[in-house]
Amino acid sequence: MTVQNVQSSRPAPCVLIVEDDTDVREMMDLLLTSIGYRTVTAPNGAIALERLREDRPCMVLLDLMMPVMTGWEFRKRQLADPQLASIPVLCMSAVYQPEEVKTELQVNCLAKPLDFGRLIDEIATACGRP
């Protein structure tokens, strides 16, 4: 009897990356796709809300300081929409203290520069491993 490798028919978990810095957004996209996640990106909160409705990711990685619509406003609008409120969010900030963000926005938060091991662990907890 032989054992065959059968790839899972389950699609790769999708993560929405919301980051206005193009280099950071592209680096995170490359990191996550290289380990098997599918990604969708947005440069601000307004576009992120559109993508959240279209793609239904298993998690949102959210920068807080962005033009057009900040991460703070994005999160408030997400929580106000019953269809989107349950999607987990992990904030990333170089300015705010993680505990301040966690309390006010009801999310976990990682300080920038990011600890990529912890970032991947947080994503795996919310989405599973690809």
NORNOR-V831011 format. One record per backbone hydrogen bond with DSSP energy under -1.0 kcal/mol. CO is the residue of the C=O (numbers start at 1). NH is the residue of the N-H. E is the energy in kcal/mol with one decimal. If there is no record, write none. Layout:
co->CO nh->NH e->E
co->CO nh->NH e->E
This chain:
co->13 nh->38 e->-2.7
co->14 nh->58 e->-2.8
co->15 nh->40 e->-2.1
co->16 nh->61 e->-3.3
co->17 nh->42 e->-2.3
co->18 nh->63 e->-2.6
co->21 nh->25 e->-2.9
co->22 nh->26 e->-2.7
co->23 nh->27 e->-2.2
co->24 nh->28 e->-2.6
co->25 nh->29 e->-2.2
co->26 nh->30 e->-2.5
co->27 nh->31 e->-2.6
co->28 nh->32 e->-2.6
co->29 nh->33 e->-2.5
co->30 nh->34 e->-2.0
co->32 nh->37 e->-2.5
co->33 nh->36 e->-1.1
co->38 nh->15 e->-2.4
co->40 nh->17 e->-3.0
co->42 nh->19 e->-2.1
co->44 nh->48 e->-1.9
co->45 nh->49 e->-2.1
co->46 nh->50 e->-1.3
co->47 nh->51 e->-2.5
co->48 nh->52 e->-2.7
co->49 nh->53 e->-1.7
co->50 nh->54 e->-2.1
co->51 nh->55 e->-3.1
co->52 nh->56 e->-1.3
co->59 nh->16 e->-2.6
co->60 nh->90 e->-3.0
co->61 nh->18 e->-3.3
co->62 nh->92 e->-2.7
co->64 nh->71 e->-2.2
co->67 nh->69 e->-2.6
co->69 nh->45 e->-2.3
co->70 nh->74 e->-2.4
co->71 nh->75 e->-2.5
co->72 nh->76 e->-2.0
co->73 nh->77 e->-2.5
co->74 nh->78 e->-2.7
co->75 nh->79 e->-2.6
co->76 nh->80 e->-1.3
co->78 nh->81 e->-1.2
co->81 nh->84 e->-1.7
co->81 nh->85 e->-2.2
co->84 nh->87 e->-1.7
co->88 nh->60 e->-2.2
co->90 nh->62 e->-2.6
co->91 nh->110 e->-2.8
co->92 nh->64 e->-1.0
co->93 nh->112 e->-2.3
co->97 nh->101 e->-2.0
co->98 nh->102 e->-2.7
co->99 nh->103 e->-2.1
co->100 nh->104 e->-2.2
co->101 nh->105 e->-3.0
co->102 nh->106 e->-1.2
co->108 nh->91 e->-2.6
co->110 nh->93 e->-2.1
co->115 nh->119 e->-2.4
co->116 nh->120 e->-2.5
co->117 nh->121 e->-2.1
co->118 nh->122 e->-2.6
co->119 nh->123 e->-2.2
co->120 nh->124 e->-2.7
co->121 nh->125 e->-2.2
co->122 nh->126 e->-1.8
co->123 nh->127 e->-3.2
co->124 nh->128 e->-2.1
